[in-house]
């Protein structure tokens, strides 16, 4: 069953619509402080990949890994930053498609 949200102006023109681009959370992954690799999911091919990071420790003076989206291969890459004097921090990546 389709779902979404549409907002119309006074002339009944659609100003905003989400009927074709609703976000879906596909999963999460706990990433070690110095880990590198890829997250793959077959459902990445069903939309545009998005991600966000949560840092469980939120330690001041730490940093999160570098995250890349490889849409051609339907995956999210992660690797520790190499250009920082700060300590690495373990994170959780929440990811999905819209």
C-alpha positions as a Python dict, from the first residue, in 0.01 Angstrom:
ca = {
    (1, 'X'): (0, 0, 0),
    (2, 'X'): (153, 336, -99),
    (3, 'X'): (217, 591, 170),
    (4, 'X'): (364, 937, 187),
    (5, 'X'): (307, 1303, 254),
    (6, 'X'): (212, 1578, 11),
    (7, 'X'): (179, 1952, 79),
    (8, 'X'): (-16, 2174, -162),
    (9, 'X'): (-23, 2552, -212),
    (10, 'X'): (-340, 2759, -242),
    (11, 'X'): (-362, 2672, -615),
    (12, 'X'): (-352, 2297, -544),
    (13, 'X'): (2, 2258, -680),
    (14, 'X'): (223, 2009, -500),
    (15, 'X'): (483, 2201, -299),
    (16, 'X'): (637, 1900, -127),
    (17, 'X'): (587, 1528, -172),
    (18, 'X'): (744, 1215, -30),
    (19, 'X'): (521, 956, -194),
    (20, 'X'): (802, 817, -407),
    (21, 'X'): (1102, 879, -178),
    (22, 'X'): (1029, 755, 175),
    (23, 'X'): (1336, 659, 378),
    (24, 'X'): (1394, 309, 504),
    (25, 'X'): (1636, 203, 773),
    (26, 'X'): (1802, -116, 654),
    (27, 'X'): (2031, -185, 948),
    (28, 'X'): (2318, -82, 1168),
    (29, 'X'): (2676, -194, 1215),
    (30, 'X'): (2916, -155, 1506),
    (31, 'X'): (3253, -47, 1370),
    (32, 'X'): (3570, -86, 1574),
    (33, 'X'): (3797, 212, 1627),
    (34, 'X'): (4058, 96, 1375),
    (35, 'X'): (3842, -127, 1154),
    (36, 'X'): (3806, -96, 780),
    (37, 'X'): (3575, -271, 536),
    (38, 'X'): (3239, -253, 364),
    (39, 'X'): (2873, -285, 450),
    (40, 'X'): (2676, -447, 170),
    (41, 'X'): (2302, -492, 142),
    (42, 'X'): (2101, -602, -160),
    (43, 'X'): (1836, -340, -76),
    (44, 'X'): (2090, -60, -143),
    (45, 'X'): (1993, -104, -509),
    (46, 'X'): (1632, 2, -434),
    (47, 'X'): (1709, 369, -367),
    (48, 'X'): (1970, 627, -274),
    (49, 'X'): (2199, 515, 10),
    (50, 'X'): (2218, 728, 326),
    (51, 'X'): (2407, 681, 652),
    (52, 'X'): (2464, 845, 989),
    (53, 'X'): (2708, 775, 1271),
    (54, 'X'): (2650, 752, 1643),
    (55, 'X'): (2946, 750, 1873),
    (56, 'X'): (2868, 553, 2187),
    (57, 'X'): (3148, 705, 2389),
    (58, 'X'): (3130, 1060, 2252),
    (59, 'X'): (3480, 1115, 2386),
    (60, 'X'): (3607, 1467, 2341),
    (61, 'X'): (3925, 1455, 2139),
    (62, 'X'): (3837, 1144, 1939),
    (63, 'X'): (3731, 1105, 1577),
    (64, 'X'): (3506, 886, 1367),
    (65, 'X'): (3614, 682, 1066),
    (66, 'X'): (3599, 803, 707),
    (67, 'X'): (3274, 687, 544),
    (68, 'X'): (3223, 654, 167),
    (69, 'X'): (2926, 550, -43),
    (70, 'X'): (3004, 325, -337),
    (71, 'X'): (2666, 335, -512),
    (72, 'X'): (2796, 155, -820),
    (73, 'X'): (2867, -153, -607),
    (74, 'X'): (2583, -99, -356),
    (75, 'X'): (2803, -68, -50),
    (76, 'X'): (2921, 167, 221),
    (77, 'X'): (3293, 177, 294),
    (78, 'X'): (3461, 271, 621),
    (79, 'X'): (3823, 317, 721),
    (80, 'X'): (4015, 487, 1000),
    (81, 'X'): (4131, 841, 931),
    (82, 'X'): (4503, 863, 879),
    (83, 'X'): (4541, 1240, 893),
    (84, 'X'): (4444, 1300, 1255),
    (85, 'X'): (4641, 1327, 1575),
    (86, 'X'): (4326, 1240, 1773),
    (87, 'X'): (4244, 895, 1904),
    (88, 'X'): (4006, 678, 1696),
    (89, 'X'): (3661, 604, 1835),
    (90, 'X'): (3434, 302, 1780),
    (91, 'X'): (3102, 399, 1623),
    (92, 'X'): (2769, 258, 1513),
    (93, 'X'): (2666, 328, 1154),
    (94, 'X'): (2292, 343, 1091),
    (95, 'X'): (2216, 306, 719),
    (96, 'X'): (1931, 281, 472),
    (97, 'X'): (1787, 408, 146),
    (98, 'X'): (1547, 679, 41),
}
